[in-house]
Amino acid sequence: MALTVAVCAAVTVEAPLAAGIGGCGAALGDYRGEFTAAEDSANVLTFDGAGGIAFRGGRAGTGEGIYAVIPSGGFSATLRMTGGGAPTSMVKSVTFACPAPGTQVASFRSLDENSARFTYARSK
């Protein structure tokens, strides 16, 4: 991950094996902000830090929904989509990285309901 190298000291975590309570990616606010997919810069996820998530993308349209933090770290989200193919979408983090020290997520790899994987990096 280029972002991990640029940050120098980073903690990379496999979502199911994360540090847990108080660790990297263990709180809703750890994701607050905007993340852009490296594979397609039209795909952007925005987290409000309180459980709300929004998506905008090219072919997939736009969507809004909720996300929850997995107790071991990471997140799972469900969105209602408009202007694209499916009426709903699900996404979860499979790995994520936080600058050390700190808990704010800098990047994550996602997996959606179609088994598509994207690498998202904080853009705002």
C-alpha positions as CSV (number, residue, x, y, z in Angstrom):
1,M,0.0,0.0,0.0
2,A,1.5,3.3,-1.1
3,L,-0.4,5.2,1.6
4,T,1.1,3.0,4.4
5,V,4.6,3.7,3.1
6,A,3.9,7.5,2.9
7,V,2.7,7.6,6.5
8,C,6.0,5.9,7.6
9,A,4.7,4.2,10.8
10,A,1.4,2.6,10.2
11,V,-0.6,-0.2,11.7
12,T,-2.2,-2.6,9.2
13,V,-4.9,-4.8,10.6
14,E,-6.8,-7.8,9.3
15,A,-10.4,-6.8,10.1
16,P,-11.5,-10.0,12.0
17,L,-8.2,-9.9,14.0
18,A,-8.2,-6.2,14.9
19,A,-7.1,-4.8,18.2
20,G,-10.7,-4.4,19.4
21,I,-12.1,-1.8,21.8
22,G,-10.1,1.3,21.6
23,G,-7.9,0.1,18.7
24,C,-7.5,1.0,15.1
25,G,-10.9,1.2,13.4
26,A,-12.9,0.2,16.5
27,A,-15.1,3.3,16.7
28,L,-17.5,4.9,14.3
29,G,-15.5,8.2,14.4
30,D,-12.4,6.4,13.2
31,Y,-13.8,6.4,9.7
32,R,-15.2,9.9,9.6
33,G,-14.4,11.6,6.3
34,E,-14.2,10.8,2.6
35,F,-12.4,7.8,1.0
36,T,-11.7,7.4,-2.7
37,A,-11.2,4.0,-4.4
38,A,-7.7,3.6,-6.0
39,E,-9.1,1.4,-8.8
40,D,-11.8,3.9,-9.8
41,S,-11.7,7.5,-8.5
42,A,-15.4,7.9,-9.3
43,N,-16.1,5.6,-6.3
44,V,-16.2,7.6,-3.1
45,L,-17.5,6.6,0.3
46,T,-18.2,9.3,2.9
47,F,-18.6,8.4,6.6
48,D,-20.3,10.9,9.0
49,G,-18.6,9.4,12.0
50,A,-21.9,8.6,13.7
51,G,-23.1,5.6,11.7
52,G,-24.2,7.3,8.4
53,I,-22.5,6.5,5.1
54,A,-22.9,7.8,1.6
55,F,-21.6,6.5,-1.8
56,R,-21.2,8.1,-5.1
57,G,-19.8,6.3,-8.1
58,G,-19.9,6.1,-11.9
59,R,-22.0,3.1,-13.1
60,A,-23.2,2.2,-9.6
61,G,-25.0,5.5,-9.0
62,T,-25.3,6.9,-5.5
63,G,-26.4,5.6,-2.2
64,E,-27.0,6.3,1.5
65,G,-27.2,4.0,4.4
66,I,-25.7,3.0,7.8
67,Y,-22.5,1.5,8.9
68,A,-21.6,-0.3,12.1
69,V,-18.3,-1.1,13.6
70,I,-17.4,-4.8,14.0
71,P,-16.3,-5.4,17.7
72,S,-13.0,-6.8,16.6
73,G,-12.4,-3.8,14.3
74,G,-13.5,-2.8,10.8
75,F,-17.0,-2.0,9.6
76,S,-20.0,-3.4,7.7
77,A,-22.5,-1.1,5.8
78,T,-25.8,-1.4,4.0
79,L,-26.8,1.3,1.5
80,R,-29.9,2.1,-0.6
81,M,-28.8,2.8,-4.1
82,T,-30.3,5.1,-6.7
83,G,-29.4,5.8,-10.3
84,G,-27.5,2.5,-10.8
85,G,-28.2,-1.2,-11.0
86,A,-29.1,-2.9,-7.7
87,P,-31.5,-1.2,-5.2
88,T,-29.3,-2.0,-2.3
89,S,-25.6,-2.6,-1.7
90,M,-23.5,-4.0,1.1
91,V,-19.9,-3.4,1.8
92,K,-17.5,-4.3,4.6
93,S,-13.8,-3.7,5.3
94,V,-11.5,-6.7,5.1
95,T,-8.3,-4.9,6.0
96,F,-7.6,-1.4,7.2
97,A,-4.6,0.8,8.2
98,C,-4.2,3.5,10.8
99,P,-1.2,5.8,11.2
100,A,0.6,5.0,14.4
101,P,-0.1,6.2,17.0
102,G,-3.8,6.8,16.4
103,T,-7.1,5.2,15.7
104,Q,-8.2,7.2,12.6
105,V,-8.4,4.9,9.6
106,A,-6.2,6.1,6.7
107,S,-7.1,3.3,4.2
108,F,-9.0,0.1,3.9
109,R,-9.8,-2.7,1.5
110,S,-13.4,-3.4,0.9
111,L,-15.5,-6.4,-0.2
112,D,-19.0,-5.9,-1.5
113,E,-22.0,-8.3,-2.1
114,N,-20.7,-9.1,-5.6
115,S,-17.2,-10.1,-4.2
116,A,-15.7,-7.0,-5.8
117,R,-12.7,-5.6,-3.9
118,F,-11.5,-2.0,-3.8
119,T,-8.8,-0.2,-1.9
120,Y,-10.0,3.1,-0.5
121,A,-7.7,5.8,0.8
122,R,-8.7,8.8,2.9
123,S,-9.2,11.8,0.5
124,K,-10.7,14.3,2.9
